[in-house]
Each structure stands twice: as structure tokens, then as C-alpha cells.
Amino acid sequence: MRTVRPEARASARWRAFACGLVFLASCMLAASASAWVPHLSVLFSSELTPDPDTRLPAPTRYSYRGIHTTVVAGVQTPLRTKLEATVPAELGNVLAFYRTELGKLGWQEQHDGAVISADHVQLAFVSPVGPGMLALDRKDSGTTVNLVQKNASVATNANVMPEPGQAMLVFSNIAETEATLTINDRTLKRAAGTRAVSLDLRPGQYSYEVNVPGHPATANTLNFAAGDTWELTVGRDGETWSPLLLY
């Protein structure tokens, strides 16, 4: 991951993925207030004002804020957009801010599975372009924010949309040798430079192992939620990249 200065834009890394020769990339935008500390003039104000320049709703007052997007090459609209922030305000005030601002954008709050407590909030939404999720957690004297929006039409066009109630795993190999993935009692082999293969999975936790000749095996565990699509990629040097949540 590349480190960027405040208000700078940079690509975290580019990944190749082919579902019909589609290339995906994960990029990150990081922004912060001066020296990562909010201005004192607004620190003690209870009012949270929306920042008009953010891709997803966010208060102008924050001590950290970052935007992460997963995109298809040649398509400006992201598959998945995630906002992370730390806001120096009470959790209840931050929750009220997001209910107001997301409502203005046509996000519909879903009550099934909602969690609202003094220290943690987890809410699902249906946004105009696809599923959304908001998670808030109390941290010290502030609140951490994780806000996600998925774009269903982009995912469908890129062939990475899971079946209803299912999850998906995409396995791609851009190395110069064969790579093998073992997961859920299945073994998938991909020759060098071949198109990616996708695998439908029921939601749950799965252990997997990736093997590439001349390299140590890579073993890990992934949690698949319904509607999620993860990517596992073997890079050109034969090293297995960290899992990427595409959608």
C-alpha cells in the first residue's frame, strides 16, 4: 500500500482480474485534517455538517478519514466504495447525522438485523445503486465510521455479482506458472495467464490454500457474507496477494 499525503490521491495497487478479460483495481484516497487533528474551533461544537466534496456522506469534522474504492478498468463508477473515518463526536450524534444525510440520498434503512447500542451500531440499507452498510463504534471520546456502498449494475456487468443469498470467490492467476487453489473440498487449477474462475459459496467461514511451484503455500481463512465477492490473485512473481473484497 502506498502512503499518501493529506488531500493527495494515489492508487494503492493495481490488480489484474479477468472475468471476460476484465481488469480490476483497488485504489485508496486518504485525507486528514491538519496534523490528523481537527481544528479546535469546531472540536467542541455538537453540530455535524456534511462535507460537500466527499464521495460518500461524511462530516467536515474528523480526525481521520479515508475512501477506498474497487473499480473496473474503463468504468469510472466503483464496484464498491468504503468510507472510514474517526469523528470527535458522540455515537448518537454521528448516527443521527448519517440517518439524515443518507435519507437525503434515497438510502432506505432496513430494520432486519439492525444492531443499535450505546457503543455499537450496525445498519443495512438499500441505496439507489445497490446495498449499503453503516457501522459505528465508540472509540475513546469519538466515534469510528465504516460506510459501504455497492453498485449492483457494475457488479453484474463485470460478472462478479453473487447469486441471491450466496457469496462468490474469484481466483485469478497472472503468474508465469500454474497456480492451484483448494477451498471447500474443491481444487481449482489455473494455468499461467488464463482467465479468472469464479466459485459460488454459501455464506460462512472457509479455509483455503494457494499453491504455486517454487513458492511456499499460502493458507488463510475468509469469512463470506451473503452478497460478498472476494478475489484471490497470484501475482506475476508467483506470490499470492492478500484477499481483496471486490463487492
C-alpha positions, 0 to 999 in steps of 0.5 A: 500500500502506498502512503499518501499525503493529506488531500493527495490521491494515489492508487494503492495497487493495481490488480489484474482480474479477468472475468471476460478479460476484465481488469480490476483495481483497488485504489485508496484516497486518504485525507486528514485534517491538519496534523490528523487533528481537527481544528479546535474551533469546531472540536467542541461544537455538537453540530455535524455538517456534511462535507460537500466534496466527499464521495460518500456522506461524511462530516467536515469534522474528523480526525481521520478519514479515508475512501477506498474504492474497487473499480473496473478498468474503463468504468469510472463508477466503483464496484464498491466504495468504503468510507472510514473515518474517526469523528470527535463526536458522540455515537448518537450524534454521528448516527443521527447525522448519517440517518439524515444525510443518507435519507437525503440520498434515497438510502432506505434503512432496513430494520432486519438485523439492525444492531443499535447500542450505546457503543455499537451500531450496525445498519443495512440499507438499500441505496439507489445503486445497490446495498449499503452498510453503516457501522459505528463504534465508540472509540475513546471520546469519538466515534469510528465510521465504516460506510459501504456502498455497492453498485449492483449494475457494475457488479453484474456487468463485470460478472462478479455479482453473487447469486441471491443469498450466496457469496462468490470467490474469484481466483485469478492467476497472472503468474508465469506458472500454474497456480492451484487453489483448494477451498471447500473440498474443491481444487481449482487449477489455473494455468499461467495467464488464463482467465479468472474462475469464479466459485459460488459459496454459501455464506460462512467461514472457509479455509483455503490454500494457494499453491504455486511451484517454487513458492511456499503455500499460502493458507488463510481463512475468509469469512463470506457474507451473503452478497460478498465477492472476494478475489484471490490473485497470484501475482506475476512473481508467483506470490499470492496477494492478500484477499481483496473484497471486490463487492 
